[in-house]
Amino acid sequence: MLSRRGLLATAALLPLAGRQARANTPKVSVGSLPFGTVSWEAAVIKARGLDTANGFTLDVIKLAGNDAARIAFQGGQVDTIVGDLLWAARLGNEGRGVRFFPYSTTEGSLMVPGGSAITSLKDLKGKRLGVAGGPLDKNWLLLKAQARDTAGLDLETQATVAFGAPPLLALKLEQGELDAGLLYWTYCARLEPKGFRRLIGSDDIMRAFGATGSMALIGYLFDGETLVAKPEAVAGFTRASKAAKEILASDASAWDVVRPLMAVEDEATFEALKRDFLAGIPRRPLSVERADGERLYGVLAKLGGERLVGSGLTLPPRLYYDGTTNG
């Protein structure tokens, strides 16, 4: 039996042992953008200990924007970011062993004021249209093609188009300086409680071009070197990501740690953001995701050309990652 002195010595060593165990646990660093939904998921992972339970320590790195995220990922400053399927495919076709793990199927929409006379794409003729991103934004390319095919409308020449940052466009839409805005989903959700409505969603357009269901165009990206260096930790991260989403879908109290990160001032906005986030949880087998990805890649390669997708004619063979050490 240990003496009192021995018990005290053992107790003193326990915190040290805990620190050493944590030090030996591999880290997975994820890049997070201001007000991005990655921070929501990360908060649940940390609060529920899902990283420790899955054999890694989550390290959240705050980044200024999409360009900074891409630079950090390519430079190895973070292990993963949420990125675009087309960009991941482009890197893969250029020889980078980038893998794509579906993150969300929720995409943007074309928003109009609730009392607007615009009820279909043909009504956009002569209207002021704001577009988040630039001329090669995938949602813009698809919307242009849809307007041409279904309404015989060339939006580039028959509407007044303004490209810009989503917050600025959403503000101009509220102020009446735009008649419609093609915005990312979080901005659409924030506009709904203010009386704006969706004219058409990106999901609807993707289905019109051959998608068989709601597909994930954004996902966690992992470099091949990271997968080789810490396969168990990356696999654990994907398990934690899935678990966090399921907890958010089934346990209302899980949103208590998320809500402070959402910058919402009213219940209606909170509920709209929560609804659309949960609606975007990927549910389909990767084989189905890839089949739809191939279809849409072919469409976008024709619409955007090499400037959008690079020289690759198809998605890289091992682009999709299944979340296993053999994936």
Helices and strands as residue ranges (DSSP letters): H 4-24, E 27-32, H 38-47, H 50-53, E 57-62, H 66-74, E 80-84, H 85-93, E 99-104, E 109-113, G 121-124, E 128-132, H 138-151, H 155-158, E 160-164, H 166-174, E 180-183, H 185-191, G 192-194, E 196-201, H 202-208, E 218-222, H 224-229, H 231-250, G 252-256, G 259-261, H 267-279, H 286-309
